[in-house]
Amino acid sequence: MKTRIKEFRARHDLTQQDLADKVGATRMTIVFLEKGTYNPSLKLAKKIAVALKSNLDELFIFEKNDLK
Amino acid sequence: MKKDYTVTIIAGILLIFLGIFFQVSDLARGMIPLIFMNAGTILIVIAVISHNRYGAGITQDERTRALGARALSNSWLLTFVLVNVLFWIDYTKVLTLSASHILGILLFTMTLSAGIIQSILKKRGIINED
């Protein structure tokens, strides 16, 4: 899974810590999310999408192999 | 300082004073006062370290909770295997193990393995891969 969290975060001029505070997560969780090594819960994914004024499809990109 | 840390430090100080009180008043003898004082000290140290590391920020979220749960379940599995090994060692009389030996080994294994597995998972970051 790839994410565009970093890109959207930069657009909103937010640091990883700012985003973490907004969504009630630790900074390391945001780090792993941006690296694509952590699959968040639907609730956290939605919180991030709301915080970045985006939607899930824009933020989280699934390739064919990810859904197998 | 966050309220949680303040409460932990107060609890630690109370435990230390309770330990000193037991020691001075002779209400409890032997190891009991020491256990109270050690527990109090550990609480204070944990609160201070957590305060320095996280400050007023968030200390836990879904990832860290899932990580802790995964580490504990792996540690439980490891301990289960170890219990089986210890049983057969004792049953076949390869070694003579007392109850305190076994309890000590289990206590050590569970604590250490949970900590090690948790730190490995923290570094990897992946905890919910297929």
N, CA and C atoms of all chains as a GROMACS GRO file, in nm:
protein
  594
    1MET      N    1   0.084  -0.119   0.000
    1MET     CA    2   0.000   0.000   0.000
    1MET      C    3   0.089   0.126   0.000
    2LYS      N    4   0.052   0.219  -0.086
    2LYS     CA    5   0.124   0.346  -0.086
    2LYS      C    6   0.032   0.453  -0.028
    3THR      N    7   0.092   0.554   0.029
    3THR     CA    8   0.008   0.663   0.080
    3THR      C    9   0.060   0.797   0.027
    4ARG      N   10  -0.031   0.892   0.024
    4ARG     CA   11   0.008   1.027  -0.018
    4ARG      C   12  -0.001   1.122   0.101
    5ILE      N   13   0.010   1.065   0.220
    5ILE     CA   14  -0.003   1.145   0.343
    5ILE      C   15   0.103   1.256   0.347
    6LYS      N   16   0.226   1.219   0.312
    6LYS     CA   17   0.336   1.316   0.319
    6LYS      C   18   0.308   1.436   0.228
    7GLU      N   19   0.262   1.404   0.107
    7GLU     CA   20   0.232   1.508   0.008
    7GLU      C   21   0.120   1.602   0.059
    8PHE      N   22   0.014   1.541   0.110
    8PHE     CA   23  -0.099   1.620   0.159
    8PHE      C   24  -0.062   1.699   0.285
    9ARG      N   25   0.022   1.637   0.367
    9ARG     CA   26   0.068   1.704   0.489
    9ARG      C   27   0.148   1.829   0.454
   10ALA      N   28   0.232   1.816   0.352
   10ALA     CA   29   0.312   1.930   0.308
   10ALA      C   30   0.223   2.041   0.252
   11ARG      N   31   0.118   2.000   0.180
   11ARG     CA   32   0.024   2.099   0.124
   11ARG      C   33  -0.040   2.182   0.234
   12HIS      N   34  -0.069   2.118   0.346
   12HIS     CA   35  -0.132   2.188   0.458
   12HIS      C   36  -0.032   2.244   0.557
   13ASP      N   37   0.096   2.232   0.521
   13ASP     CA   38   0.204   2.285   0.604
   13ASP      C   39   0.198   2.229   0.748
   14LEU      N   40   0.182   2.098   0.754
   14LEU     CA   41   0.175   2.033   0.886
   14LEU      C   42   0.299   1.947   0.906
   15THR      N   43   0.350   1.946   1.028
   15THR     CA   44   0.460   1.854   1.057
   15THR      C   45   0.398   1.718   1.094
   16GLN      N   46   0.483   1.616   1.101
   16GLN     CA   47   0.433   1.484   1.141
   16GLN      C   48   0.370   1.492   1.280
   17GLN      N   49   0.433   1.570   1.368
   17GLN     CA   50   0.382   1.584   1.505
   17GLN      C   51   0.246   1.654   1.506
   18ASP      N   52   0.232   1.758   1.420
   18ASP     CA   53   0.104   1.829   1.410
   18ASP      C   54  -0.008   1.734   1.370
   19LEU      N   55   0.020   1.654   1.265
   19LEU     CA   56  -0.081   1.560   1.217
   19LEU      C   57  -0.112   1.455   1.324
   20ALA      N   58  -0.006   1.408   1.389
   20ALA     CA   59  -0.025   1.307   1.495
   20ALA      C   60  -0.115   1.362   1.605
   21ASP      N   61  -0.090   1.486   1.646
   21ASP     CA   62  -0.172   1.548   1.751
   21ASP      C   63  -0.317   1.564   1.706
   22LYS      N   64  -0.335   1.599   1.578
   22LYS     CA   65  -0.471   1.620   1.525
   22LYS      C   66  -0.552   1.492   1.526
   23VAL      N   67  -0.488   1.380   1.495
   23VAL     CA   68  -0.562   1.254   1.481
   23VAL      C   69  -0.550   1.164   1.605
   24GLY      N   70  -0.479   1.211   1.706
   24GLY     CA   71  -0.465   1.134   1.830
   24GLY      C   72  -0.377   1.012   1.815
   25ALA      N   73  -0.269   1.027   1.740
   25ALA     CA   74  -0.174   0.916   1.722
   25ALA      C   75  -0.034   0.963   1.761
   26THR      N   76   0.058   0.868   1.770
   26THR     CA   77   0.196   0.907   1.799
   26THR      C   78   0.265   0.947   1.668
   27ARG      N   79   0.373   1.023   1.681
   27ARG     CA   80   0.445   1.066   1.561
   27ARG      C   81   0.499   0.946   1.482
   28MET      N   82   0.543   0.843   1.556
   28MET     CA   83   0.599   0.725   1.489
   28MET      C   84   0.495   0.654   1.402
   29THR      N   85   0.370   0.660   1.445
   29THR     CA   86   0.264   0.598   1.364
   29THR      C   87   0.252   0.671   1.231
   30ILE      N   88   0.263   0.803   1.235
   30ILE     CA   89   0.258   0.881   1.110
   30ILE      C   90   0.378   0.846   1.023
   31VAL      N   91   0.495   0.830   1.087
   31VAL     CA   92   0.617   0.793   1.013
   31VAL      C   93   0.595   0.661   0.938
   32PHE      N   94   0.544   0.560   1.011
   32PHE     CA   95   0.524   0.428   0.948
   32PHE      C   96   0.413   0.432   0.843
   33LEU      N   97   0.313   0.518   0.867
   33LEU     CA   98   0.205   0.532   0.767
   33LEU      C   99   0.261   0.590   0.638
   34GLU      N  100   0.345   0.692   0.652
   34GLU     CA  101   0.403   0.756   0.533
   34GLU      C  102   0.495   0.661   0.457
   35LYS      N  103   0.561   0.574   0.533
   35LYS     CA  104   0.649   0.476   0.469
   35LYS      C  105   0.568   0.362   0.404
   36GLY      N  106   0.440   0.355   0.442
   36GLY     CA  107   0.354   0.249   0.388
   36GLY      C  108   0.375   0.116   0.456
   37THR      N  109   0.434   0.118   0.575
   37THR     CA  110   0.460  -0.009   0.644
   37THR      C  111   0.359  -0.035   0.755
   38TYR      N  112   0.260   0.050   0.768
   38TYR     CA  113   0.157   0.025   0.868
   38TYR      C  114   0.019   0.047   0.806
   39ASN      N  115  -0.066  -0.053   0.820
   39ASN     CA  116  -0.204  -0.040   0.772
   39ASN      C  117  -0.290   0.011   0.886
   40PRO      N  118  -0.341   0.132   0.875
   40PRO     CA  119  -0.418   0.187   0.986
   40PRO      C  120  -0.559   0.127   0.991
   41SER      N  121  -0.624   0.147   1.104
   41SER     CA  122  -0.765   0.108   1.114
   41SER      C  123  -0.844   0.204   1.027
   42LEU      N  124  -0.965   0.164   0.995
   42LEU     CA  125  -1.050   0.249   0.912
   42LEU      C  126  -1.076   0.382   0.983
   43LYS      N  127  -1.089   0.375   1.117
   43LYS     CA  128  -1.117   0.495   1.196
   43LYS      C  129  -1.000   0.595   1.186
   44LEU      N  130  -0.877   0.543   1.202
   44LEU     CA  131  -0.761   0.632   1.195
   44LEU      C  132  -0.743   0.687   1.054
   45ALA      N  133  -0.765   0.600   0.954
   45ALA     CA  134  -0.753   0.643   0.815
   45ALA      C  135  -0.850   0.758   0.787
   46LYS      N  136  -0.972   0.744   0.837
   46LYS     CA  137  -1.074   0.847   0.815
   46LYS      C  138  -1.035   0.977   0.887
   47LYS      N  139  -0.983   0.963   1.010
   47LYS     CA  140  -0.940   1.081   1.086
   47LYS      C  141  -0.831   1.157   1.009
   48ILE      N  142  -0.738   1.080   0.951
   48ILE     CA  143  -0.628   1.143   0.875
   48ILE      C  144  -0.684   1.212   0.751
   49ALA      N  145  -0.776   1.144   0.685
   49ALA     CA  146  -0.837   1.203   0.565
   49ALA      C  147  -0.909   1.334   0.600
   50VAL      N  148  -0.980   1.335   0.711
   50VAL     CA  149  -1.050   1.457   0.754
   50VAL      C  150  -0.949   1.566   0.788
   51ALA      N  151  -0.844   1.529   0.862
   51ALA     CA  152  -0.742   1.627   0.903
   51ALA      C  153  -0.672   1.688   0.782
   52LEU      N  154  -0.657   1.609   0.676
   52LEU     CA  155  -0.587   1.658   0.557
   52LEU      C  156  -0.685   1.704   0.448
   53LYS      N  157  -0.811   1.717   0.487
   53LYS     CA  158  -0.917   1.762   0.396
   53LYS      C  159  -0.913   1.684   0.264
   54SER      N  160  -0.911   1.554   0.279
   54SER     CA  161  -0.902   1.468   0.162
   54SER      C  162  -0.999   1.350   0.181
   55ASN      N  163  -0.982   1.247   0.100
   55ASN     CA  164  -1.063   1.127   0.122
   55ASN      C  165  -0.974   1.002   0.115
   56LEU      N  166  -1.030   0.889   0.154
   56LEU     CA  167  -0.948   0.768   0.167
   56LEU      C  168  -0.886   0.725   0.034
   57ASP      N  169  -0.964   0.735  -0.073
   57ASP     CA  170  -0.912   0.691  -0.204
   57ASP      C  171  -0.794   0.775  -0.251
   58GLU      N  172  -0.797   0.902  -0.215
   58GLU     CA  173  -0.687   0.991  -0.256
   58GLU      C  174  -0.561   0.963  -0.173
   59LEU      N  175  -0.582   0.935  -0.046
   59LEU     CA  176  -0.468   0.921   0.046
   59LEU      C  177  -0.402   0.783   0.042
   60PHE      N  178  -0.485   0.680   0.031
   60PHE     CA  179  -0.431   0.544   0.037
   60PHE      C  180  -0.448   0.477  -0.099
   61ILE      N  181  -0.335   0.441  -0.157
   61ILE     CA  182  -0.339   0.384  -0.292
   61ILE      C  183  -0.308   0.234  -0.285
   62PHE      N  184  -0.406   0.158  -0.324
   62PHE     CA  185  -0.389   0.012  -0.324
   62PHE      C  186  -0.362  -0.035  -0.466
   63GLU      N  187  -0.259  -0.123  -0.475
   63GLU     CA  188  -0.233  -0.184  -0.605
   63GLU      C  189  -0.296  -0.323  -0.605
   64LYS      N  190  -0.300  -0.386  -0.723
   64LYS     CA  191  -0.368  -0.516  -0.734
   64LYS      C  192  -0.317  -0.617  -0.631
   65ASN      N  193  -0.186  -0.620  -0.613
   65ASN     CA  194  -0.128  -0.719  -0.521
   65ASN      C  195  -0.167  -0.694  -0.375
   66ASP      N  196  -0.193  -0.567  -0.343
   66ASP     CA  197  -0.229  -0.533  -0.206
   66ASP      C  198  -0.363  -0.592  -0.165
   67LEU      N  199  -0.448  -0.612  -0.264
   67LEU     CA  200  -0.584  -0.658  -0.233
   67LEU      C  201  -0.601  -0.809  -0.249
   68LYS      N  202  -0.493  -0.878  -0.282
   68LYS     CA  203  -0.501  -1.025  -0.298
   68LYS      C  204  -0.509  -1.094  -0.163
   69MET      N  205   0.368   1.899   3.351
   69MET     CA  206   0.369   1.752   3.353
   69MET      C  207   0.226   1.699   3.344
   70LYS      N  208   0.207   1.592   3.264
   70LYS     CA  209   0.074   1.535   3.248
   70LYS      C  210   0.020   1.481   3.380
   71LYS      N  211  -0.113   1.483   3.394
   71LYS     CA  212  -0.175   1.440   3.519
   71LYS      C  213  -0.140   1.294   3.552
   72ASP      N  214  -0.134   1.209   3.447
   72ASP     CA  215  -0.102   1.066   3.468
   72ASP      C  216   0.034   1.050   3.536
   73TYR      N  217   0.132   1.127   3.488
   73TYR     CA  218   0.267   1.115   3.544
   73TYR      C  219   0.270   1.167   3.688
   74THR      N  220   0.198   1.278   3.713
   74THR     CA  221   0.193   1.334   3.848
   74THR      C  222   0.133   1.231   3.945
   75VAL      N  223   0.024   1.168   3.902
   75VAL     CA  224  -0.041   1.067   3.988
   75VAL      C  225   0.055   0.950   4.013
   76THR      N  226   0.126   0.908   3.910
   76THR     CA  227   0.221   0.797   3.924
   76THR      C  228   0.331   0.834   4.023
   77ILE      N  229   0.382   0.957   4.013
   77ILE     CA  230   0.489   1.001   4.103
   77ILE      C  231   0.437   1.007   4.248
   78ILE      N  232   0.316   1.059   4.266
   78ILE     CA  233   0.259   1.066   4.401
   78ILE      C  234   0.242   0.924   4.457
   79ALA      N  235   0.192   0.832   4.372
   79ALA     CA  236   0.176   0.692   4.416
   79ALA      C  237   0.312   0.634   4.456
   80GLY      N  238   0.414   0.665   4.377
   80GLY     CA  239   0.550   0.617   4.406
   80GLY      C  240   0.600   0.669   4.539
   81ILE      N  241   0.580   0.799   4.562
   81ILE     CA  242   0.625   0.860   4.689
   81ILE      C  243   0.551   0.797   4.806
   82LEU      N  244   0.419   0.775   4.789
   82LEU     CA  245   0.340   0.712   4.896
   82LEU      C  246   0.392   0.571   4.928
   83LEU      N  247   0.424   0.496   4.823
   83LEU     CA  248   0.476   0.360   4.844
   83LEU      C  249   0.609   0.364   4.918
   84ILE      N  250   0.694   0.459   4.881
   84ILE     CA  251   0.824   0.470   4.949
   84ILE      C  252   0.803   0.503   5.097
   85PHE      N  253   0.714   0.601   5.124
   85PHE     CA  254   0.687   0.638   5.264
   85PHE      C  255   0.626   0.520   5.341
   86LEU      N  256   0.538   0.445   5.273
   86LEU     CA  257   0.478   0.327   5.336
   86LEU      C  258   0.587   0.225   5.373
   87GLY      N  259   0.681   0.207   5.280
   87GLY     CA  260   0.793   0.116   5.306
   87GLY      C  261   0.875   0.161   5.425
   88ILE      N  262   0.904   0.293   5.429
   88ILE     CA  263   0.982   0.348   5.541
   88ILE      C  264   0.903   0.332   5.672
   89PHE      N  265   0.772   0.357   5.664
   89PHE     CA  266   0.687   0.343   5.782
   89PHE      C  267   0.690   0.198   5.834
   90PHE      N  268   0.678   0.102   5.742
   90PHE     CA  269   0.682  -0.040   5.782
   90PHE      C  270   0.815  -0.074   5.848
   91GLN      N  271   0.920  -0.019   5.791
   91GLN     CA  272   1.055  -0.048   5.841
   91GLN      C  273   1.073   0.010   5.983
   92VAL      N  274   1.030   0.134   5.999
   92VAL     CA  275   1.050   0.204   6.127
   92VAL      C  276   0.958   0.149   6.236
   93SER      N  277   0.830   0.123   6.197
   93SER     CA  278   0.732   0.083   6.299
   93SER      C  279   0.735  -0.064   6.333
   94ASP      N  280   0.810  -0.142   6.259
   94ASP     CA  281   0.816  -0.287   6.283
   94ASP      C  282   0.683  -0.358   6.257
   95LEU      N  283   0.594  -0.293   6.181
   95LEU     CA  284   0.466  -0.358   6.147
   95LEU      C  285   0.488  -0.474   6.051
   96ALA      N  286   0.580  -0.456   5.960
   96ALA     CA  287   0.614  -0.564   5.867
   96ALA      C  288   0.766  -0.577   5.864
   97ARG      N  289   0.810  -0.700   5.862
   97ARG     CA  290   0.955  -0.721   5.866
   97ARG      C  291   1.005  -0.786   5.736
   98GLY      N  292   1.133  -0.804   5.730
   98GLY     CA  293   1.194  -0.875   5.618
   98GLY      C  294   1.191  -0.793   5.490
   99MET      N  295   1.142  -0.858   5.385
   99MET     CA  296   1.148  -0.799   5.251
   99MET      C  297   1.036  -0.699   5.223
  100ILE      N  298   0.929  -0.705   5.301
  100ILE     CA  299   0.810  -0.625   5.266
  100ILE      C  300   0.839  -0.474   5.256
  101PRO      N  301   0.905  -0.412   5.354
  101PRO     CA  302   0.936  -0.269   5.338
  101PRO      C  303   1.020  -0.241   5.214
  102LEU      N  304   1.115  -0.330   5.188
  102LEU     CA  305   1.202  -0.312   5.070
  102LEU      C  306   1.122  -0.320   4.940
  103ILE      N  307   1.027  -0.415   4.937
  103ILE     CA  308   0.944  -0.431   4.816
  103ILE      C  309   0.864  -0.304   4.791
  104PHE      N  310   0.808  -0.246   4.897
  104PHE     CA  311   0.730  -0.122   4.882
  104PHE      C  312   0.819  -0.008   4.832
  105MET      N  313   0.938   0.003   4.891
  105MET     CA  314   1.027   0.112   4.852
  105MET      C  315   1.076   0.094   4.708
  106ASN      N  316   1.105  -0.031   4.669
  106ASN     CA  317   1.147  -0.058   4.530
  106ASN      C  318   1.036  -0.026   4.431
  107ALA      N  319   0.915  -0.070   4.465
  107ALA     CA  320   0.801  -0.045   4.375
  107ALA      C  321   0.779   0.105   4.358
  108GLY      N  322   0.789   0.180   4.468
  108GLY     CA  323   0.773   0.325   4.464
  108GLY      C  324   0.878   0.390   4.376
  109THR      N  325   1.003   0.345   4.393
  109THR     CA  326   1.112   0.400   4.313
  109THR      C  327   1.090   0.372   4.165
  110ILE      N  328   1.049   0.248   4.134
  110ILE     CA  329   1.026   0.210   3.994
  110ILE      C  330   0.917   0.298   3.933
  111LEU      N  331   0.809   0.321   4.008
  111LEU     CA  332   0.699   0.406   3.956
  111LEU      C  333   0.750   0.546   3.924
  112ILE      N  334   0.829   0.601   4.016
  112ILE     CA  335   0.882   0.738   3.995
  112ILE      C  336   0.973   0.742   3.872
  113VAL      N  337   1.061   0.643   3.861
  113VAL     CA  338   1.155   0.640   3.748
  113VAL      C  339   1.078   0.629   3.615
  114ILE      N  340   0.976   0.540   3.612
  114ILE     CA  341   0.897   0.522   3.490
  114ILE      C  342   0.827   0.654   3.452
  115ALA      N  343   0.769   0.722   3.553
  115ALA     CA  344   0.698   0.848   3.526
  115ALA      C  345   0.793   0.954   3.472
  116VAL      N  346   0.912   0.964   3.531
  116VAL     CA  347   1.009   1.066   3.488
  116VAL      C  348   1.058   1.036   3.345
  117ILE      N  349   1.088   0.908   3.318
  117ILE     CA  350   1.134   0.870   3.183
  117ILE      C  351   1.024   0.898   3.080
  118SER      N  352   0.900   0.860   3.114
  118SER     CA  353   0.788   0.883   3.020
  118SER      C  354   0.769   1.032   2.996
  119HIS      N  355   0.782   1.112   3.102
  119HIS     CA  356   0.766   1.258   3.088
  119HIS      C  357   0.874   1.315   2.996
  120ASN      N  358   0.997   1.269   3.016
  120ASN     CA  359   1.108   1.318   2.933
  120ASN      C  360   1.090   1.275   2.787
  121ARG      N  361   1.039   1.153   2.768
  121ARG     CA  362   1.028   1.100   2.632
  121ARG      C  363   0.908   1.158   2.556
  122TYR      N  364   0.793   1.164   2.623
  122TYR     CA  365   0.670   1.203   2.551
  122TYR      C  366   0.620   1.344   2.586
  123GLY      N  367   0.662   1.398   2.700
  123GLY     CA  368   0.612   1.528   2.743
  123GLY      C  369   0.460   1.524   2.759
  124ALA      N  370   0.394   1.625   2.701
  124ALA     CA  371   0.248   1.628   2.711
  124ALA      C  372   0.182   1.557   2.593
  125GLY      N  373   0.263   1.499   2.505
  125GLY     CA  374   0.210   1.435   2.384
  125GLY      C  375   0.142   1.301   2.412
  126ILE      N  376   0.096   1.242   2.303
  126ILE     CA  377   0.025   1.114   2.314
  126ILE      C  378   0.126   1.001   2.332
  127THR      N  379   0.100   0.915   2.428
  127THR     CA  380   0.195   0.807   2.456
  127THR      C  381   0.153   0.676   2.392
  128GLN      N  382   0.022   0.661   2.367
  128GLN     CA  383  -0.027   0.536   2.311
  128GLN      C  384  -0.128   0.564   2.201
  129ASP      N  385  -0.127   0.479   2.100
  129ASP     CA  386  -0.232   0.484   1.999
  129ASP      C  387  -0.260   0.343   1.952
  130GLU      N  388  -0.341   0.329   1.846
  130GLU     CA  389  -0.382   0.194   1.804
  130GLU      C  390  -0.261   0.108   1.765
  131ARG      N  391  -0.159   0.171   1.704
  131ARG     CA  392  -0.042   0.093   1.661
  131ARG      C  393   0.036   0.041   1.780
  132THR      N  394   0.062   0.128   1.879
  132THR     CA  395   0.142   0.084   1.994
  132THR      C  396   0.065  -0.019   2.078
  133ARG      N  397  -0.068  -0.002   2.086
  133ARG     CA  398  -0.148  -0.101   2.161
  133ARG      C  399  -0.147  -0.236   2.090
  134ALA      N  400  -0.162  -0.234   1.957
  134ALA     CA  401  -0.161  -0.359   1.880
  134ALA      C  402  -0.023  -0.425   1.890
  135LEU      N  403   0.079  -0.340   1.890
  135LEU     CA  404   0.216  -0.387   1.900
  135LEU      C  405   0.239  -0.458   2.035
  136GLY      N  406   0.190  -0.396   2.141
  136GLY     CA  407   0.203  -0.455   2.274
  136GLY      C  408   0.129  -0.587   2.283
  137ALA      N  409   0.010  -0.592   2.223
  137ALA     CA  410  -0.070  -0.714   2.227
  137ALA      C  411   0.000  -0.826   2.148
  138ARG      N  412   0.057  -0.789   2.033
  138ARG     CA  413   0.129  -0.888   1.951
  138ARG      C  414   0.251  -0.940   2.028
  139ALA      N  415   0.323  -0.850   2.092
  139ALA     CA  416   0.443  -0.890   2.168
  139ALA      C  417   0.404  -0.984   2.281
  140LEU      N  418   0.295  -0.952   2.351
  140LEU     CA  419   0.252  -1.036   2.463
  140LEU      C  420   0.209  -1.174   2.415
  141SER      N  421   0.138  -1.179   2.302
  141SER     CA  422   0.092  -1.310   2.254
  141SER      C  423   0.210  -1.395   2.208
  142ASN      N  424   0.309  -1.333   2.143
  142ASN     CA  425   0.429  -1.407   2.103
  142ASN      C  426   0.507  -1.454   2.226
  143SER      N  427   0.513  -1.367   2.326
  143SER     CA  428   0.584  -1.403   2.448
  143SER      C  429   0.514  -1.520   2.519
  144TRP      N  430   0.380  -1.517   2.518
  144TRP     CA  431   0.303  -1.626   2.578
  144TRP      C  432   0.333  -1.758   2.506
  145LEU      N  433   0.338  -1.752   2.372
  145LEU     CA  434   0.365  -1.872   2.293
  145LEU      C  435   0.503  -1.928   2.324
  146LEU      N  436   0.600  -1.839   2.332
  146LEU     CA  437   0.738  -1.879   2.364
  146LEU      C  438   0.744  -1.944   2.502
  147THR      N  439   0.673  -1.884   2.597
  147THR     CA  440   0.672  -1.938   2.733
  147THR      C  441   0.604  -2.075   2.737
  148PHE      N  442   0.500  -2.090   2.656
  148PHE     CA  443   0.428  -2.218   2.649
  148PHE      C  444   0.522  -2.329   2.599
  149VAL      N  445   0.600  -2.296   2.497
  149VAL     CA  446   0.699  -2.392   2.444
  149VAL      C  447   0.801  -2.424   2.554
  150LEU      N  448   0.845  -2.320   2.624
  150LEU     CA  449   0.944  -2.339   2.731
  150LEU      C  450   0.888  -2.427   2.843
  151VAL      N  451   0.762  -2.408   2.878
  151VAL     CA  452   0.699  -2.490   2.983
  151VAL      C  453   0.701  -2.637   2.940
  152ASN      N  454   0.671  -2.661   2.812
  152ASN     CA  455   0.675  -2.799   2.762
  152ASN      C  456   0.815  -2.857   2.770
  153VAL      N  457   0.914  -2.777   2.730
  153VAL     CA  458   1.053  -2.822   2.736
  153VAL      C  459   1.092  -2.853   2.880
  154LEU      N  460   1.056  -2.761   2.972
  154LEU     CA  461   1.090  -2.781   3.114
  154LEU      C  462   1.022  -2.906   3.170
  155PHE      N  463   0.898  -2.928   3.126
  155PHE     CA  464   0.826  -3.047   3.173
  155PHE      C  465   0.901  -3.174   3.134
  156TRP      N  466   0.942  -3.181   3.007
  156TRP     CA  467   1.010  -3.303   2.960
  156TRP      C  468   1.150  -3.316   3.021
  157ILE      N  469   1.214  -3.204   3.045
  157ILE     CA  470   1.345  -3.208   3.112
  157ILE      C  471   1.329  -3.268   3.252
  158ASP      N  472   1.225  -3.224   3.322
  158ASP     CA  473   1.200  -3.273   3.457
  158ASP      C  474   1.152  -3.418   3.455
  159TYR      N  475   1.063  -3.448   3.359
  159TYR     CA  476   1.003  -3.582   3.350
  159TYR      C  477   1.108  -3.688   3.318
  160THR      N  478   1.200  -3.653   3.229
  160THR     CA  479   1.304  -3.750   3.190
  160THR      C  480   1.424  -3.745   3.284
  161LYS      N  481   1.414  -3.664   3.387
  161LYS     CA  482   1.518  -3.651   3.492
  161LYS      C  483   1.654  -3.606   3.436
  162VAL      N  484   1.649  -3.531   3.330
  162VAL     CA  485   1.774  -3.473   3.277
  162VAL      C  486   1.828  -3.372   3.379
  163LEU      N  487   1.737  -3.293   3.434
  163LEU     CA  488   1.771  -3.197   3.541
  163LEU      C  489   1.664  -3.205   3.649
  164THR      N  490   1.704  -3.181   3.772
  164THR     CA  491   1.603  -3.174   3.877
  164THR      C  492   1.571  -3.028   3.902
  165LEU      N  493   1.448  -2.993   3.873
  165LEU     CA  494   1.408  -2.852   3.885
  165LEU      C  495   1.310  -2.835   4.001
  166SER      N  496   1.337  -2.736   4.085
  166SER     CA  497   1.242  -2.705   4.193
  166SER      C  498   1.138  -2.607   4.141
  167ALA      N  499   1.032  -2.590   4.220
  167ALA     CA  500   0.926  -2.497   4.179
  167ALA      C  501   0.982  -2.356   4.165
  168SER      N  502   1.070  -2.315   4.256
  168SER     CA  503   1.124  -2.179   4.248
  168SER      C  504   1.214  -2.161   4.125
  169HIS      N  505   1.285  -2.269   4.086
  169HIS     CA  506   1.365  -2.262   3.963
  169HIS      C  507   1.274  -2.234   3.843
  170ILE      N  508   1.168  -2.313   3.834
  170ILE     CA  509   1.077  -2.301   3.718
  170ILE      C  510   1.009  -2.165   3.717
  171LEU      N  511   0.962  -2.122   3.835
  171LEU     CA  512   0.896  -1.991   3.842
  171LEU      C  513   0.993  -1.880   3.801
  172GLY      N  514   1.116  -1.891   3.848
  172GLY     CA  515   1.218  -1.791   3.813
  172GLY      C  516   1.244  -1.788   3.664
  173ILE      N  517   1.258  -1.907   3.604
  173ILE     CA  518   1.284  -1.915   3.458
  173ILE      C  519   1.168  -1.855   3.381
  174LEU      N  520   1.044  -1.889   3.423
  174LEU     CA  521   0.926  -1.839   3.352
  174LEU      C  522   0.913  -1.687   3.365
  175LEU      N  523   0.935  -1.638   3.486
  175LEU     CA  524   0.925  -1.494   3.511
  175LEU      C  525   1.025  -1.418   3.423
  176PHE      N  526   1.147  -1.470   3.422
  176PHE     CA  527   1.255  -1.409   3.344
  176PHE      C  528   1.221  -1.414   3.194
  177THR      N  529   1.179  -1.532   3.147
  177THR     CA  530   1.150  -1.550   3.004
  177THR      C  531   1.035  -1.460   2.958
  178MET      N  532   0.927  -1.459   3.037
  178MET     CA  533   0.810  -1.381   2.995
  178MET      C  534   0.841  -1.232   2.987
  179THR      N  535   0.909  -1.182   3.092
  179THR     CA  536   0.940  -1.038   3.097
  179THR      C  537   1.034  -1.000   2.984
  180LEU      N  538   1.142  -1.077   2.972
  180LEU     CA  539   1.246  -1.044   2.874
  180LEU      C  540   1.194  -1.059   2.731
  181SER      N  541   1.126  -1.172   2.704
  181SER     CA  542   1.080  -1.196   2.566
  181SER      C  543   0.977  -1.091   2.524
  182ALA      N  544   0.887  -1.052   2.614
  182ALA     CA  545   0.787  -0.950   2.579
  182ALA      C  546   0.857  -0.819   2.542
  183GLY      N  547   0.957  -0.782   2.623
  183GLY     CA  548   1.031  -0.658   2.597
  183GLY      C  549   1.106  -0.662   2.466
  184ILE      N  550   1.176  -0.774   2.442
  184ILE     CA  551   1.257  -0.786   2.320
  184ILE      C  552   1.168  -0.788   2.196
  185ILE      N  553   1.061  -0.868   2.201
  185ILE     CA  554   0.972  -0.877   2.084
  185ILE      C  555   0.907  -0.740   2.056
  186GLN      N  556   0.870  -0.671   2.163
  186GLN     CA  557   0.808  -0.539   2.146
  186GLN      C  558   0.906  -0.442   2.079
  187SER      N  559   1.031  -0.445   2.123
  187SER     CA  560   1.127  -0.351   2.063
  187SER      C  561   1.156  -0.387   1.918
  188ILE      N  562   1.158  -0.518   1.886
  188ILE     CA  563   1.179  -0.559   1.746
  188ILE      C  564   1.062  -0.511   1.659
  189LEU      N  565   0.939  -0.533   1.708
  189LEU     CA  566   0.821  -0.491   1.632
  189LEU      C  567   0.816  -0.340   1.615
  190LYS      N  568   0.858  -0.268   1.721
  190LYS     CA  569   0.859  -0.121   1.714
  190LYS      C  570   0.951  -0.074   1.602
  191LYS      N  571   1.067  -0.139   1.590
  191LYS     CA  572   1.162  -0.099   1.487
  191LYS      C  573   1.109  -0.131   1.348
  192ARG      N  574   1.046  -0.249   1.334
  192ARG     CA  575   0.994  -0.289   1.203
  192ARG      C  576   0.873  -0.205   1.163
  193GLY      N  577   0.791  -0.172   1.260
  193GLY     CA  578   0.674  -0.091   1.231
  193GLY      C  579   0.557  -0.170   1.176
  194ILE      N  580   0.587  -0.284   1.112
  194ILE     CA  581   0.481  -0.365   1.052
  194ILE      C  582   0.423  -0.456   1.158
  195ILE      N  583   0.296  -0.437   1.186
  195ILE     CA  584   0.236  -0.527   1.284
  195ILE      C  585   0.108  -0.590   1.234
  196ASN      N  586   0.060  -0.545   1.120
  196ASN     CA  587  -0.064  -0.604   1.071
  196ASN      C  588  -0.053  -0.646   0.925
  197GLU      N  589   0.064  -0.700   0.893
  197GLU     CA  590   0.082  -0.749   0.756
  197GLU      C  591   0.006  -0.882   0.742
  198ASP      N  592  -0.024  -0.916   0.618
  198ASP     CA  593  -0.098  -1.041   0.594
  198ASP      C  594  -0.007  -1.161   0.610
   0.00000   0.00000   0.00000
